[in-house]
Amino acid sequence: MAAGLIGHVDKAEVLLVNADGVEQRGVPVIADIDTAQVVCVVASRQLARQWRGVLAAKFLQLKEYSLLPAANPRIVVPLDSSRHAAAGLGLHRPGRWTARLGLLAARALVKVGCFGLLRNRVLLIATRAPDSLPHGALQAGLYKLYDAPGMDFALYLGTADDNRKTVVLPVGRSVPQIILKIAATASARASLTNEAAALTDLAQSPLAPCVPQLSGLVASGSTLNLYQEFRQRRCIGKRRMSAAVVHFLAQLSQVDREQAPLSELLAKLPFSPLVDLSEVYAVAYCAVRRHLEDLAATGAKLWVHRAHGDFAPWNCAWSDDGIFVFDWEESRRQGLALGDAFSYVISPAHLIQRKTNAHATLSNSLSFAECVADAGGLAGPDARVYLALWLLHRDRHDRLYGDMLVLLERNWQ
């Protein structure tokens, strides 16, 4: 879409413009620009220069935001000051080192006032009123909880699916201390409700200093808004971070901890036919399940406890107060022990690495889980049993999970 209106046809409230889509007709040629109260323009570097001049002449307030990455934006970064831009860039931690180095370079440059790397694709927002406030922030009650002089906003855009949430970081003159998650769909609202419950429970545990403090859960119309603590990310060595993660997971294993019969845990496995699996994966799946069923017949029990549910390096950070673990949307009160340890090692291999070594991933995940089990005092069946059950719950068509099941079954023989 080149341009579109939101509001009454005779008096548009908001004009949305894709500058690339109207480039052939000149900039700008849309008659509605004079009747719109707000104009939002997405433009490439060269077109943005022309639109800035036009909008600055017609509107009292003009704000500019960087869209990164330009081809498929995940973060929206305010460009009104070096402080705000640097804070916005800190919202995103890419998995791949090349992208991470690019963000580090951009942060270093904006701190000295160089915004060139951020202007490949921008969002321009022009408003008639000089002190216009975002309607969504007003609905969510943001200014009642956090009203800083000269406040602007950085955004993190979630994956475009039914569970999408938008993360809003208010930035002002002081260091940001709060973050807002906004959910519009039923699935996303359920995720935020679950996260709020998990943070409430964890606030009463020894892990309270390591997780975000819940500031509020506000419903406004069809959206749900969750406020929680935000901390600046600090650099730390890989070995020290790994030790901190092991200690954190060992402490987490003490929360709501109890034993459950393996037979009951096996009964919760989702049923789906194996006919559409490759033969080698189907054989491995059945063999591993038989191993667990034989063990269950002996009365074996496994540990369950409060689990994060999506534990990965990008959901952990080092702050001035030590390790900080966030994004508790998929948390469960009785999750399988060591599941978070497996996820921490396997998620990067599964989602980021282009050429994954299943053998190394299996070895590393078991080794890391054994460290967590020892630190948490999880006596009983070894890590292989927990990993087997964890893998049986994964997507059976996924190549990495399938290869790991095959290797685990061979290792069991």
Secondary structure as the mmCIF struct_conf table of DSSP 4:
data_model
#
loop_
_struct_conf.conf_type_id
_struct_conf.id
_struct_conf.beg_label_comp_id
_struct_conf.beg_label_asym_id
_struct_conf.beg_label_seq_id
_struct_conf.end_label_comp_id
_struct_conf.end_label_asym_id
_struct_conf.end_label_seq_id
STRN STRN1 ALA A 3 GLY A 7
BEND BEND1 VAL A 9 LYS A 11
STRN STRN2 ALA A 12 ASN A 18
HELX_RH_3T_P HELX_RH_3T_P1 ALA A 19 ARG A 25
BEND BEND2 VAL A 27 VAL A 27
HELX_RH_3T_P HELX_RH_3T_P2 ALA A 31 ASP A 34
TURN_TY1_P TURN_TY1_P1 THR A 35 THR A 35
BEND BEND3 GLN A 37 GLN A 37
STRN STRN3 VAL A 38 SER A 44
HELX_RH_AL_P HELX_RH_AL_P1 ARG A 45 LYS A 58
BEND BEND4 LEU A 60 LEU A 60
STRN STRN4 GLN A 61 LEU A 68
BEND BEND5 PRO A 69 ASN A 72
STRN STRN5 ILE A 75 PRO A 78
BEND BEND6 ASP A 80 ASP A 80
HELX_RH_AL_P HELX_RH_AL_P2 SER A 82 LEU A 89
TURN_TY1_P TURN_TY1_P2 GLY A 90 LEU A 91
BEND BEND7 GLY A 95 ARG A 96
HELX_RH_AL_P HELX_RH_AL_P3 TRP A 97 VAL A 110
TURN_TY1_P TURN_TY1_P3 LYS A 111 GLY A 113
HELX_RH_3T_P HELX_RH_3T_P3 GLY A 116 LEU A 118
BEND BEND8 ASN A 120 ASN A 120
STRN STRN6 ARG A 121 THR A 127
BEND BEND9 ARG A 128 ALA A 129
TURN_TY1_P TURN_TY1_P4 PRO A 130 ASP A 131
HELX_RH_AL_P HELX_RH_AL_P4 HIS A 135 GLN A 139
TURN_TY1_P TURN_TY1_P5 ALA A 140 GLY A 141
HELX_RH_AL_P HELX_RH_AL_P5 LEU A 142 LEU A 145
TURN_TY1_P TURN_TY1_P6 PRO A 149 GLY A 150
STRN STRN7 ASP A 152 LEU A 157
BEND BEND10 ALA A 160 ASP A 161
TURN_TY1_P TURN_TY1_P7 ASP A 162 ASN A 163
STRN STRN8 LYS A 165 VAL A 171
BEND BEND11 ARG A 173 SER A 174
HELX_LH_PP_P HELX_LH_PP_P1 VAL A 175 PRO A 176
STRN STRN9 ILE A 178 ALA A 183
BEND BEND12 THR A 185 THR A 185
HELX_RH_AL_P HELX_RH_AL_P6 ALA A 186 LEU A 202
TURN_TY1_P TURN_TY1_P8 ALA A 203 GLN A 204
BEND BEND13 SER A 205 SER A 205
TURN_TY1_P TURN_TY1_P9 PRO A 206 LEU A 207
HELX_RH_3T_P HELX_RH_3T_P4 ALA A 208 CYS A 210
BEND BEND14 VAL A 211 VAL A 211
HELX_LH_PP_P HELX_LH_PP_P2 PRO A 212 GLN A 213
STRN STRN10 LEU A 214 SER A 220
TURN_TY1_P TURN_TY1_P10 GLY A 221 SER A 222
STRN STRN11 THR A 223 GLU A 229
STRN STRN12 ARG A 234 ARG A 234
HELX_RH_AL_P HELX_RH_AL_P7 LYS A 238 LEU A 252
TURN_TY1_P TURN_TY1_P11 SER A 253 ASP A 256
STRN STRN13 GLU A 258 PRO A 261
HELX_RH_AL_P HELX_RH_AL_P8 LEU A 262 ALA A 267
TURN_TY1_P TURN_TY1_P12 LYS A 268 LYS A 268
BEND BEND15 LEU A 269 LEU A 269
HELX_LH_PP_P HELX_LH_PP_P3 PRO A 270 PHE A 271
BEND BEND16 LEU A 274 LEU A 274
TURN_TY1_P TURN_TY1_P13 VAL A 275 ASP A 276
BEND BEND17 LEU A 277 LEU A 277
HELX_RH_AL_P HELX_RH_AL_P9 GLU A 279 ALA A 296
TURN_TY1_P TURN_TY1_P14 ALA A 297 GLY A 299
STRN STRN14 LYS A 301 ALA A 307
BEND BEND18 GLY A 309 ASP A 310
HELX_RH_3T_P HELX_RH_3T_P5 PRO A 313 ASN A 315
STRN STRN15 CYS A 316 SER A 319
TURN_TY1_P TURN_TY1_P15 ASP A 320 ASP A 321
STRN STRN16 GLY A 322 VAL A 325
TURN_TY1_P TURN_TY1_P16 GLU A 329 GLU A 330
STRN STRN17 ARG A 332 LEU A 336
TURN_TY1_P TURN_TY1_P17 ALA A 337 LEU A 338
HELX_RH_AL_P HELX_RH_AL_P10 GLY A 339 LEU A 351
TURN_TY1_P TURN_TY1_P18 ILE A 352 ILE A 352
BEND BEND19 ARG A 354 LYS A 355
HELX_RH_AL_P HELX_RH_AL_P11 ALA A 358 GLY A 376
TURN_TY1_P TURN_TY1_P19 GLY A 377 GLY A 377
BEND BEND20 GLY A 380 PRO A 381
HELX_RH_AL_P HELX_RH_AL_P12 ALA A 383 LEU A 392
TURN_TY1_P TURN_TY1_P20 HIS A 393 HIS A 393
BEND BEND21 ARG A 394 ARG A 394
TURN_TY1_P TURN_TY1_P21 ARG A 396 HIS A 397
HELX_RH_AL_P HELX_RH_AL_P13 ARG A 399 TRP A 412
#
